[in-house]
Amino acid sequence: MTRLHARYGSDSLGEDLVFRKAEPIVGGREFLRSVPSPNGQGTSERKLETGSQPGSINNFQGRYAIRHPWKGPITCENPRRGVWGGPPAGMARGQTTVAKDVAFAPRDGIKLASFVRHDVPEIHLQGAPISMSRVTHPGVAPQNEAKADPAPNPQPASSTPTPSSGCGACAIGNSANTTGFVLSIGIVMAGLLRRRRRGMN
């Protein structure tokens, strides 16, 4: 741990933060683990590990992965489902995007349970069941939903373009920023050469 942020008020802390020794744990690395079949019969299934378990060394990595399967047409020659993470070897990675102006973003009315689909017994959190009334077809707006209050001081939308296509296990590089930078340099150089020619004449 290199830094810890704790938000508290004068009447909520009670005492200073107290650190105690904890036993080593492993997990969170999204390895495939064998788990018993749901009906208790037949061979075990292999699923991505969840939670943590005791270990001989500390090797726990908290990864907050939000996965949205591609629902559009798949045009890859050999698509592979269930492949998550970085691009394959030999393919360029996209540019890093920095999250800005999030320290004081409005968070009122947000309930953690509404974002959790499965129970997390370690922190006594029960996931919210999916309401069928909220499931809609593409292109059809949900009806009779309460409108959210507008956020104060809305931030301007990001200027980073969103890729218009993609598919399972395929990556599309983002070269818009690089192209704009090269174009700007070209315009500046052209202006300098033109001014120099005028001076020589």
C-alpha positions as CSV (number, residue, x, y, z in Angstrom):
1,M,0.0,0.0,0.0
2,T,1.4,3.4,-1.0
3,R,-1.5,5.7,-0.1
4,L,-4.8,5.5,1.7
5,H,-7.7,7.9,1.3
6,A,-10.3,7.9,4.1
7,R,-13.3,10.2,4.1
8,Y,-14.6,11.0,7.6
9,G,-16.1,13.8,9.7
10,S,-15.5,15.0,13.2
11,D,-18.4,12.8,14.5
12,S,-17.9,9.7,12.4
13,L,-14.4,8.5,13.0
14,G,-14.5,7.6,16.7
15,E,-10.7,6.9,16.9
16,D,-7.7,7.1,14.7
17,L,-7.2,4.4,12.0
18,V,-5.7,1.2,13.5
19,F,-3.7,-1.2,11.4
20,R,-3.5,-4.8,12.4
21,K,-1.6,-7.8,11.0
22,A,-3.6,-9.7,8.4
23,E,-2.9,-13.2,7.1
24,P,-1.8,-13.5,3.5
25,I,-4.5,-14.1,0.9
26,V,-4.5,-14.9,-2.8
27,G,-7.1,-14.5,-5.5
28,G,-8.6,-11.8,-7.8
29,R,-6.3,-12.7,-10.7
30,E,-9.1,-14.2,-12.8
31,F,-7.6,-17.7,-13.1
32,L,-9.9,-20.5,-14.2
33,R,-10.7,-22.7,-11.2
34,S,-12.5,-26.0,-11.0
35,V,-15.8,-25.7,-9.2
36,P,-18.5,-28.4,-8.5
37,S,-21.3,-28.7,-11.0
38,P,-24.5,-27.0,-9.9
39,N,-26.4,-30.3,-9.6
40,G,-23.6,-32.0,-7.7
41,Q,-23.3,-34.6,-10.5
42,G,-20.8,-35.2,-13.3
43,T,-17.5,-33.4,-13.7
44,S,-16.7,-30.0,-12.2
45,E,-16.9,-26.8,-14.2
46,R,-14.1,-24.3,-14.8
47,K,-15.0,-20.7,-14.0
48,L,-13.2,-17.5,-13.3
49,E,-12.2,-17.3,-9.6
50,T,-14.0,-14.9,-7.4
51,G,-13.3,-13.6,-3.9
52,S,-10.1,-14.5,-2.0
53,Q,-8.7,-17.5,-0.1
54,P,-5.9,-18.0,2.4
55,G,-2.4,-18.4,0.9
56,S,1.2,-18.8,1.9
57,I,2.1,-15.4,0.4
58,N,0.2,-12.2,-0.4
59,N,-0.8,-12.4,-4.0
60,F,-4.3,-10.8,-4.2
61,Q,-5.1,-8.5,-7.0
62,G,-8.4,-6.5,-6.8
63,R,-9.6,-6.2,-10.4
64,Y,-12.9,-4.4,-11.1
65,A,-13.8,-5.8,-14.5
66,I,-17.0,-4.7,-16.2
67,R,-17.6,-6.9,-19.2
68,H,-20.1,-6.1,-21.9
69,P,-20.2,-8.8,-24.6
70,W,-20.3,-7.5,-28.2
71,K,-23.8,-7.8,-29.5
72,G,-23.2,-6.6,-33.1
73,P,-22.2,-8.6,-36.1
74,I,-18.9,-10.4,-35.8
75,T,-16.8,-10.0,-38.9
76,C,-13.6,-11.5,-37.6
77,E,-12.3,-14.4,-39.7
78,N,-11.7,-16.5,-36.5
79,P,-13.6,-15.0,-33.6
80,R,-13.0,-16.3,-30.1
81,R,-15.5,-15.7,-27.3
82,G,-14.5,-15.5,-23.7
83,V,-11.1,-13.8,-24.3
84,W,-10.6,-10.8,-22.0
85,G,-7.7,-8.5,-21.4
86,G,-5.1,-6.8,-23.6
87,P,-4.8,-7.2,-27.3
88,P,-2.9,-10.2,-28.8
89,A,0.8,-10.1,-29.3
90,G,1.8,-8.0,-32.3
91,M,-1.2,-5.6,-32.1
92,A,-0.8,-2.0,-30.9
93,R,-2.4,-1.0,-27.6
94,G,-4.8,1.9,-27.4
95,Q,-3.7,5.2,-25.8
96,T,-4.1,5.6,-22.1
97,T,-7.2,7.7,-21.1
98,V,-6.9,9.8,-18.0
99,A,-10.0,10.2,-15.8
100,K,-10.5,13.9,-15.0
101,D,-12.7,15.9,-12.7
102,V,-14.0,12.9,-10.8
103,A,-12.9,13.9,-7.2
104,F,-16.0,16.0,-6.6
105,A,-18.4,14.3,-9.0
106,P,-22.0,14.0,-7.6
107,R,-22.6,10.6,-5.9
108,D,-25.9,11.2,-4.2
109,G,-28.5,8.6,-4.6
110,I,-26.1,5.9,-5.7
111,K,-26.6,2.5,-4.1
112,L,-23.8,-0.1,-4.4
113,A,-26.2,-3.0,-4.4
114,S,-27.8,-1.7,-7.6
115,F,-24.6,-2.4,-9.5
116,V,-24.0,-5.9,-8.0
117,R,-25.7,-8.9,-9.6
118,H,-24.4,-11.5,-7.2
119,D,-24.2,-11.6,-3.4
120,V,-20.9,-10.7,-1.8
121,P,-21.0,-12.4,1.6
122,E,-17.6,-11.2,2.7
123,I,-18.9,-7.7,3.0
124,H,-22.5,-8.6,3.7
125,L,-23.7,-7.2,0.4
126,Q,-26.7,-8.6,-1.4
127,G,-26.9,-8.1,-5.1
128,A,-30.0,-6.4,-6.6
129,P,-32.1,-8.8,-8.8
130,I,-32.6,-7.9,-12.4
131,S,-36.0,-6.4,-13.0
132,M,-37.6,-7.7,-16.2
133,S,-39.4,-4.4,-16.6
134,R,-36.0,-2.7,-17.2
135,V,-35.0,-5.1,-20.0
136,T,-35.7,-3.5,-23.3
137,H,-35.1,-4.3,-26.9
138,P,-32.4,-2.3,-28.9
139,G,-33.8,1.0,-30.1
140,V,-36.8,1.0,-27.8
141,A,-36.7,3.4,-24.9
142,P,-37.9,2.2,-21.5
143,Q,-41.3,3.5,-20.4
144,N,-42.4,5.0,-17.1
145,E,-38.9,5.4,-15.7
146,A,-38.2,8.2,-13.2
147,K,-36.1,11.0,-14.7
148,A,-32.8,11.6,-12.9
149,D,-32.1,15.0,-11.5
150,P,-29.5,16.9,-13.6
151,A,-26.1,16.8,-12.1
152,P,-24.7,20.2,-10.9
153,N,-21.9,21.7,-13.0
154,P,-22.0,19.1,-15.7
155,Q,-18.6,18.4,-17.2
156,P,-18.0,18.7,-20.9
157,A,-18.1,15.4,-22.8
158,S,-14.8,13.8,-23.6
159,S,-13.4,14.6,-27.0
160,T,-11.9,11.1,-27.4
161,P,-13.9,9.5,-30.3
162,T,-15.5,6.1,-29.6
163,P,-14.6,3.3,-31.9
164,S,-17.5,2.6,-34.3
165,S,-17.0,-1.1,-34.7
166,G,-15.4,-4.1,-33.1
167,C,-16.0,-7.7,-32.1
168,G,-14.9,-10.4,-29.8
169,A,-11.2,-10.7,-29.4
170,C,-10.6,-8.0,-32.0
171,A,-8.9,-4.7,-31.2
172,I,-9.1,-1.4,-33.1
173,G,-6.4,1.2,-32.5
174,N,-7.2,4.8,-31.7
175,S,-5.0,7.0,-34.0
176,A,-7.2,10.1,-34.0
177,N,-5.0,12.0,-31.6
178,T,-1.8,11.1,-33.5
179,T,-3.2,12.2,-36.8
180,G,-4.3,15.6,-35.4
181,F,-0.9,16.2,-33.9
182,V,0.9,15.4,-37.2
183,L,-1.5,17.6,-39.1
184,S,-0.8,20.5,-36.8
185,I,2.9,20.2,-37.2
186,G,2.5,20.1,-41.0
187,I,0.5,23.4,-41.0
188,V,3.1,25.1,-38.8
189,M,6.0,24.0,-41.0
190,A,4.2,25.2,-44.1
191,G,3.6,28.6,-42.6
192,L,7.3,28.9,-41.6
193,L,8.5,28.0,-45.1
194,R,6.2,30.4,-46.7
195,R,7.4,33.3,-44.5
196,R,11.0,32.4,-45.2
197,R,10.4,32.5,-49.0
198,R,8.9,35.9,-48.7
199,G,11.9,37.2,-46.8
200,M,14.3,35.9,-49.5
201,N,12.4,37.6,-52.2
